[in-house]
């Protein structure tokens, strides 16, 4: 990402560095919303309508108004300060689609684990997954209306996170909020991996 020669166009101008980011979390936590909010292109979505077949399989307690589900992945793209192009891959949240996570996470610089305080335990599998893989990640608490307010230290303790994992609040519907999450994630992942940004005016 930030080591070795950079690509340049035919005029010698440095091209943005491509970075893969995974957006993970439980069912209904806002992954599709976040990708759609920040993507500068039409996002790819693989949502399907929830049917009677999902009754007893998909737990919709706390998100009863949700009537669609991601069955493969979400995909979007955003350019940051003309230096980086972030390719965002949203994972499916339900357990029956977890087999796809390895493919989605392959080659990612890091991940954002979205959390919902109404269903905080739903993000445990994502936290465990990235910890096992050694993938740098941050936890972003999506602030839903009517959800109980926790301070960040409570969330860190509830998720049994180490001090090295950043936790922040966000609103998946807000472009600026999502940008802050992504910037913090990239900086955290680069620091964890011992990487430094390339100067863009070289």
C-alpha positions, 0 to 999 in steps of 0.5 A: 500500500505505502511501500515500493514504487507508486503507479503513475499515469502517462504524464508522470502524475502519481495515481491514487493508492488502492486500498481494500477495506472490509465493513463487517458486523451483525445482521441489520447493523448498517453495513449496506447503509455505510457503503451506500453513504460513502460510495462515489459510484453506484454501489453494488448491492446483493440485497434480497427480500426477507421471506418466510423461509428466513423465519427462525433463521434470521433473528430480527429482534431489535430490527423488526422493520428490516425487510431485506438482507445482503446475501453476498456482499456490498461494494463501493468506492471512495477517493480520499484526498486524491491519495487513496482509493478505498474499495469497500466490501460489506460482508453479509451478517447472517451466520449462514453466509459466514463462509463467504468472509474469507473471500471478502476479507482476502487482501484487505488492509483492515476492517470496520466492525459496525456495532449496534448497542441494541444487539451488541453481541451480534458483532462478537463473531466479526471481532473474533474473526479479525482477531484470529486473522490478525487483521487490524480493525476498529469498532464503530458504534452505529447510533440508532434512534432509541438505542441505549447510550453507552460510553466507549469504555463500556463498549470496550469492556463488553466486547473484551477489546484490548486497548489497541482497538479503537472504538468510536461512534458513527452515523452510517447515514452521514457522509462526514461521519463515515469518512471519519470512521474510514480515515481512523481505520486506515490510520490504525491499520497502517500504524499496526502494520508499520506502514507510513503514507507516501508523499503525494508531491514527490 
